C-alpha cells in the first residue's frame, strides 16, 4: 500500500508529517485529510483560534497530491432572527 503524508500549514508554521500512514489509494487519503481538517477546525473553535488560510497538504514520498483548506470543511448556517418564528429560521 502507498504511504501518504499529511502536512499542516498553519499561518507561518508548517507541521511536517514525518511518519505518514499507509492507505489503499488517493481517495482514502482525501477522506482521511477531510476528517483531519474537521478535527483541526473543532480544536480551533474550542480554543477560540482564527480559522483562515490553514491547509492540510497530502503527499506521497514522490510528489504532492492535493491540498485541503480548513475553510473547505466548514458548513455554517447563520440564523439572522433569534425569535424562531421567522421563515429564515427553518
Secondary structure by P-SEA (a helix, b strand, c coil): cbbbbbbbbcccbbbbcccccccccaaaaaaaaaaaaaaaaaaaaaacccccbbbbbbbccccccccccccccbbbbbbccccccccccc
